[in-house]
């Protein structure tokens, strides 16, 4: 009877779709010689662990440029400044991403008590992952082992 209840719960959770919006999602992998495991949420087993940071699933060009620039600054010391209109809009976006990432890592006990998670984790800056027209994810990648 317990296994049947687990199957029913799993089936219900799999059918649950995320609400419209933009999310920060964590891509955390574990590998061994014969397996590849992806860290997922118990409540949504087919979705990466994620936190909603906006009702709007779209990322503007200015927001994306700012986030890429901030990510590049953590890796290089010499980065050209962006225009003021880009920095205001982008700074707000970067703060939303950073707060969402911090909440996400805290939720799954992965923050290790770090003050600034953006120093140790990386944002995948090649693209925003669009699950569908209503749901997009900015991927957070852990530091290399």
MIDOSE-1310 file (N, C-alpha, C; in nm, 2 decimals, decimal comma, always signed):
residues 145
xxxx	+0,08/-0,12/+0,00/+0,00/+0,00/+0,00/+0,09/+0,13/+0,00; +0,20/+0,12/+0,07/+0,29/+0,24/+0,08/+0,35/+0,27/-0,06; +0,39/+0,16/-0,14/+0,44/+0,18/-0,27/+0,34/+0,24/-0,36; +0,22/+0,20/-0,35/+0,11/+0,26/-0,44/+0,09/+0,41/-0,41
xxxx	+0,10/+0,44/-0,28/+0,08/+0,58/-0,24/+0,20/+0,67/-0,30; +0,32/+0,61/-0,29/+0,44/+0,68/-0,35/+0,42/+0,70/-0,50; +0,37/+0,60/-0,57/+0,35/+0,61/-0,71/+0,25/+0,72/-0,74; +0,14/+0,72/-0,67/+0,03/+0,82/-0,69/+0,09/+0,96/-0,66
xxxx	+0,17/+0,98/-0,55/+0,23/+1,11/-0,52/+0,33/+1,15/-0,63; +0,41/+1,06/-0,68/+0,50/+1,09/-0,78/+0,43/+1,14/-0,91; +0,33/+1,06/-0,95/+0,25/+1,10/-1,07/+0,19/+1,24/-1,05; +0,13/+1,27/-0,94/+0,07/+1,40/-0,91/+0,18/+1,51/-0,92
xxxx	+0,30/+1,49/-0,86/+0,40/+1,59/-0,86/+0,46/+1,61/-1,00; +0,47/+1,50/-1,08/+0,52/+1,52/-1,22/+0,43/+1,60/-1,31; +0,30/+1,60/-1,29/+0,21/+1,67/-1,37/+0,20/+1,82/-1,33; +0,25/+1,86/-1,21/+0,25/+1,99/-1,16/+0,34/+2,08/-1,24
xxxx	+0,29/+2,18/-1,31/+0,38/+2,27/-1,39/+0,41/+2,40/-1,31; +0,53/+2,45/-1,33/+0,56/+2,58/-1,26/+0,47/+2,69/-1,31; +0,45/+2,79/-1,22/+0,37/+2,91/-1,25/+0,45/+3,00/-1,35; +0,38/+3,08/-1,43/+0,44/+3,17/-1,52/+0,54/+3,26/-1,45
xxxx	+0,66/+3,27/-1,51/+0,76/+3,36/-1,46/+0,90/+3,32/-1,49; +0,99/+3,39/-1,43/+1,14/+3,37/-1,45/+1,19/+3,31/-1,32; +1,27/+3,21/-1,33/+1,32/+3,13/-1,22/+1,47/+3,13/-1,22; +1,53/+3,12/-1,10/+1,67/+3,08/-1,09/+1,67/+2,93/-1,06
xxxx	+1,74/+2,85/-1,14/+1,74/+2,71/-1,12/+1,88/+2,66/-1,10; +1,90/+2,56/-1,01/+2,03/+2,51/-0,98/+2,05/+2,38/-1,06; +2,16/+2,37/-1,13/+2,20/+2,25/-1,20/+2,32/+2,19/-1,13; +2,29/+2,09/-1,05/+2,39/+2,03/-0,97/+2,40/+1,88/-1,01
xxxx	+2,52/+1,84/-1,05/+2,53/+1,70/-1,10/+2,63/+1,62/-1,01; +2,60/+1,49/-1,00/+2,70/+1,40/-0,94/+2,73/+1,29/-1,04; +2,86/+1,26/-1,05/+2,90/+1,16/-1,15/+2,98/+1,06/-1,08; +2,98/+0,94/-1,14/+3,07/+0,83/-1,10/+3,10/+0,76/-1,23
xxxx	+3,17/+0,65/-1,22/+3,21/+0,58/-1,34/+3,09/+0,53/-1,42; +2,98/+0,49/-1,35/+2,87/+0,43/-1,42/+2,74/+0,51/-1,42; +2,74/+0,63/-1,34/+2,61/+0,70/-1,33/+2,63/+0,85/-1,34; +2,52/+0,91/-1,38/+2,51/+1,06/-1,38/+2,38/+1,09/-1,30
xxxx	+2,39/+1,16/-1,19/+2,27/+1,20/-1,12/+2,25/+1,35/-1,12; +2,13/+1,39/-1,13/+2,09/+1,53/-1,13/+2,01/+1,56/-1,01; +2,05/+1,66/-0,93/+1,99/+1,70/-0,81/+1,85/+1,76/-0,85; +1,74/+1,71/-0,79/+1,61/+1,76/-0,82/+1,53/+1,78/-0,69
xxxx	+1,42/+1,84/-0,70/+1,33/+1,87/-0,59/+1,24/+1,75/-0,56; +1,21/+1,72/-0,44/+1,11/+1,62/-0,41/+0,97/+1,66/-0,46; +0,94/+1,78/-0,45/+0,80/+1,83/-0,48/+0,78/+1,84/-0,64; +0,89/+1,85/-0,71/+0,88/+1,86/-0,86/+1,00/+1,78/-0,91
xxxx	+0,99/+1,64/-0,92/+1,10/+1,56/-0,95/+1,15/+1,57/-1,10; +1,07/+1,63/-1,19/+1,12/+1,65/-1,32/+1,17/+1,79/-1,35; +1,18/+1,87/-1,25/+1,22/+2,01/-1,26/+1,35/+2,03/-1,17; +1,44/+2,11/-1,22/+1,55/+2,15/-1,14/+1,51/+2,23/-1,02
xxxx	+1,58/+2,22/-0,91/+1,54/+2,30/-0,79/+1,54/+2,45/-0,84; +1,44/+2,52/-0,81/+1,43/+2,66/-0,86/+1,35/+2,75/-0,76; +1,38/+2,88/-0,78/+1,31/+2,99/-0,71/+1,26/+3,09/-0,81; +1,13/+3,13/-0,80/+1,07/+3,23/-0,89/+1,13/+3,37/-0,85
xxxx	+1,18/+3,44/-0,95/+1,23/+3,58/-0,92/+1,15/+3,69/-0,99; +1,06/+3,65/-1,08/+0,98/+3,75/-1,15/+0,86/+3,68/-1,21; +0,75/+3,76/-1,22/+0,63/+3,71/-1,29/+0,65/+3,71/-1,44; +0,74/+3,79/-1,49/+0,77/+3,80/-1,63/+0,88/+3,70/-1,67
xxxx	+0,85/+3,61/-1,76/+0,95/+3,51/-1,80/+1,06/+3,56/-1,89; +1,05/+3,68/-1,93/+1,14/+3,74/-2,03/+1,26/+3,81/-1,96; +1,37/+3,81/-2,02/+1,49/+3,88/-1,97/+1,52/+3,99/-2,08; +1,53/+4,11/-2,04/+1,56/+4,22/-2,14/+1,71/+4,21/-2,18
xxxx	+1,74/+4,27/-2,29/+1,88/+4,27/-2,34/+1,97/+4,34/-2,24; +1,92/+4,45/-2,18/+2,00/+4,53/-2,08/+2,03/+4,44/-1,96; +1,93/+4,37/-1,91/+1,94/+4,28/-1,80/+2,05/+4,17/-1,82; +2,04/+4,11/-1,94/+2,13/+4,01/-1,98/+2,27/+4,06/-1,99
xxxx	+2,29/+4,17/-2,06/+2,42/+4,23/-2,07/+2,48/+4,26/-1,93; +2,41/+4,31/-1,84/+2,46/+4,34/-1,71/+2,50/+4,21/-1,64; +2,42/+4,11/-1,64/+2,45/+3,99/-1,58/+2,57/+3,93/-1,63; +2,59/+3,93/-1,76/+2,71/+3,87/-1,83/+2,83/+3,95/-1,78
xxxx	+2,82/+4,08/-1,77/+2,93/+4,17/-1,73/+2,97/+4,14/-1,59; +2,87/+4,13/-1,50/+2,90/+4,10/-1,36/+2,97/+3,97/-1,35; +2,92/+3,87/-1,43/+2,99/+3,74/-1,42/+3,13/+3,75/-1,47; +3,15/+3,82/-1,58/+3,29/+3,84/-1,63/+3,38/+3,91/-1,53
xxxx	+3,32/+4,01/-1,46/+3,40/+4,08/-1,36/+3,46/+3,99/-1,25; +3,38/+3,88/-1,22/+3,42/+3,79/-1,11/+3,54/+3,70/-1,16; +3,55/+3,69/-1,30/+3,65/+3,61/-1,35/+3,77/+3,69/-1,41; +3,75/+3,82/-1,44/+3,86/+3,90/-1,49/+3,85/+4,04/-1,42
xxxx	+3,96/+4,10/-1,41/+3,96/+4,23/-1,34/+3,94/+4,35/-1,43; +3,96/+4,34/-1,56/+3,95/+4,45/-1,66/+3,83/+4,43/-1,75; +3,72/+4,49/-1,71/+3,60/+4,48/-1,80/+3,55/+4,63/-1,83; +3,52/+4,65/-1,95/+3,47/+4,78/-1,99/+3,34/+4,82/-1,93
xxxx	+3,32/+4,94/-1,88/+3,19/+4,98/-1,82/+3,08/+4,98/-1,92; +2,96/+4,97/-1,87/+2,84/+4,97/-1,96/+2,77/+5,11/-1,94; +2,69/+5,15/-2,04/+2,62/+5,28/-2,03/+2,53/+5,28/-1,91; +2,50/+5,40/-1,86/+2,42/+5,42/-1,74/+2,28/+5,36/-1,74
xxxx	+2,21/+5,37/-1,86/+2,08/+5,31/-1,87/+2,08/+5,16/-1,86; +2,19/+5,10/-1,90/+2,20/+4,95/-1,89/+2,23/+4,92/-1,74; +2,31/+4,99/-1,68/+2,35/+4,96/-1,54/+2,24/+4,97/-1,44; +2,15/+5,07/-1,45/+2,04/+5,08/-1,36/+1,95/+4,96/-1,37
xxxx	+1,91/+4,93/-1,49/+1,81/+4,82/-1,52/+1,88/+4,69/-1,48; +2,00/+4,67/-1,52/+2,07/+4,55/-1,50/+2,11/+4,52/-1,36; +2,14/+4,63/-1,28/+2,17/+4,61/-1,14/+2,06/+4,55/-1,06; +1,94/+4,60/-1,09/+1,82/+4,55/-1,03/+1,80/+4,40/-1,06
xxxx	+1,82/+4,37/-1,19/+1,80/+4,23/-1,23/+1,90/+4,14/-1,16; +2,03/+4,19/-1,15/+2,14/+4,11/-1,09/+2,11/+4,09/-0,94; +2,05/+4,19/-0,88/+2,01/+4,18/-0,74/+1,90/+4,07/-0,72; +1,80/+4,07/-0,81/+1,70/+3,97/-0,80/+1,75/+3,83/-0,82
xxxx	+1,85/+3,82/-0,92/+1,91/+3,69/-0,94/+1,99/+3,64/-0,82; +2,07/+3,73/-0,76/+2,15/+3,70/-0,64/+2,07/+3,66/-0,52; +1,96/+3,74/-0,50/+1,87/+3,70/-0,39/+1,80/+3,57/-0,41; +1,76/+3,55/-0,53/+1,69/+3,42/-0,56/+1,79/+3,30/-0,54
xxxx	+1,91/+3,32/-0,59/+2,02/+3,22/-0,58/+2,05/+3,19/-0,43; +2,06/+3,30/-0,35/+2,08/+3,28/-0,21/+1,97/+3,20/-0,14; +1,84/+3,24/-0,17/+1,73/+3,17/-0,11/+1,73/+3,02/-0,16; +1,76/+3,00/-0,28/+1,76/+2,86/-0,34/+1,86/+2,77/-0,27
xxxx	+1,98/+2,83/-0,25/+2,09/+2,75/-0,18/+2,06/+2,73/-0,04; +2,00/+2,83/+0,03/+1,96/+2,81/+0,17/+1,85/+2,70/+0,18; +1,75/+2,70/+0,09/+1,64/+2,61/+0,09/+1,70/+2,46/+0,09; +1,80/+2,44/+0,01/+1,86/+2,30/+0,00/+1,98/+2,28/+0,08
xxxx	+2,01/+2,37/+0,18/+2,13/+2,36/+0,26/+2,26/+2,35/+0,19; +2,27/+2,43/+0,08/+2,39/+2,43/+0,00/+2,47/+2,55/+0,01; +2,43/+2,65/+0,10/+2,50/+2,78/+0,10/+2,63/+2,78/+0,18; +2,65/+2,68/+0,26/+2,78/+2,67/+0,34/+2,81/+2,80/+0,42
xxxx	+2,70/+2,87/+0,46/+2,72/+2,99/+0,53/+2,79/+3,10/+0,46; +2,80/+3,10/+0,33/+2,87/+3,20/+0,25/+2,79/+3,33/+0,25; +2,86/+3,44/+0,26/+2,79/+3,57/+0,26/+2,75/+3,61/+0,11; +2,83/+3,59/+0,02/+2,80/+3,62/-0,12/+2,81/+3,50/-0,21
xxxx	+2,69/+3,44/-0,24/+2,69/+3,31/-0,32/+2,74/+3,34/-0,46; +2,73/+3,46/-0,51/+2,77/+3,48/-0,65/+2,92/+3,47/-0,66; +2,99/+3,48/-0,55/+3,14/+3,46/-0,56/+3,18/+3,32/-0,59; +3,10/+3,22/-0,54/+3,13/+3,08/-0,56/+3,06/+3,01/-0,66
xxxx	+2,94/+3,05/-0,69/+2,85/+2,99/-0,79/+2,86/+3,07/-0,92; +2,83/+3,01/-1,03/+2,83/+3,08/-1,16/+2,70/+3,08/-1,23; +2,67/+3,19/-1,30/+2,55/+3,19/-1,38/+2,58/+3,15/-1,52; +2,50/+3,06/-1,58/+2,52/+3,01/-1,71/+2,47/+3,13/-1,80
xxxx	+2,57/+3,19/-1,87/+2,54/+3,32/-1,94/+2,53/+3,30/-2,09; +2,53/+3,18/-2,14/+2,51/+3,16/-2,29/+2,37/+3,18/-2,33; +2,28/+3,15/-2,24/+2,13/+3,16/-2,27/+2,05/+3,15/-2,15; +1,93/+3,20/-2,16/+1,82/+3,17/-2,06/+1,75/+3,05/-2,11
xxxx	+1,73/+2,96/-2,03/+1,66/+2,83/-2,07/+1,51/+2,86/-2,07; +1,44/+2,84/-2,18/+1,30/+2,86/-2,19/+1,23/+2,72/-2,19; +1,16/+2,69/-2,09/+1,09/+2,56/-2,08/+0,96/+2,57/-2,17; +0,90/+2,68/-2,17/+0,79/+2,71/-2,27/+0,78/+2,86/-2,27
xxxx	+0,67/+2,91/-2,34/+0,66/+3,06/-2,35/+0,63/+3,13/-2,22; +0,59/+3,06/-2,12/+0,56/+3,11/-1,99/+0,66/+3,09/-1,88; +0,76/+3,01/-1,90/+0,85/+2,97/-1,80/+0,99/+2,97/-1,85; +1,08/+3,05/-1,79/+1,22/+3,06/-1,82/+1,31/+3,04/-1,70
xxxx	+1,43/+2,99/-1,72/+1,52/+2,97/-1,61/+1,66/+3,02/-1,64; +1,71/+3,10/-1,54/+1,85/+3,14/-1,54/+1,92/+3,03/-1,46; +2,02/+2,96/-1,52/+2,08/+2,85/-1,45/+2,20/+2,90/-1,36; +2,20/+2,84/-1,24/+2,30/+2,86/-1,14/+2,39/+2,73/-1,14
xxxx	+2,52/+2,75/-1,16/+2,61/+2,63/-1,16/+2,70/+2,64/-1,04; +2,72/+2,52/-0,97/+2,81/+2,52/-0,86/+2,95/+2,53/-0,90; +3,04/+2,56/-0,80/+3,18/+2,57/-0,83/+3,23/+2,43/-0,87; +3,34/+2,43/-0,95/+3,39/+2,30/-0,99/+3,45/+2,23/-0,86
x	+3,44/+2,10/-0,86/+3,49/+2,02/-0,75/+3,64/+2,01/-0,75
